[in-house]
Amino acid sequence: MGSVIINTIGFVLMVVAGIVNFYAPNHTIEDSTICQYVTMYLTSSTIFFGHICNFFAAFWEHIDLTLCGTNLLAAGFIIWII
């Protein structure tokens, strides 16, 4: 039950972050490059899909889907550090 709550919260936060990042990007910085936007969208998408995998794995109790979601979250975190 705890993993369902945590992944639901993460899922909701990533939906809000996705809406903010994809539909209202910050254009106030003049020196923003395409590489920064690609990295931001790649990070958001990877973590978002990781939360989706873990969200559904928590309901279906599917081990392979849990491992897939955890790997996606780890990859998104590494990209976020970059």
Buried (B, 14 or more C-beta within 10 A) or exposed (E): EEBEEBBBEBBEEBEEBBEEBEEEEEEEEEEEEEEEEEBBBBBBBBBBBBBBBBBBBBEEEBEEBBEBBBEBBEBBEEBBEE
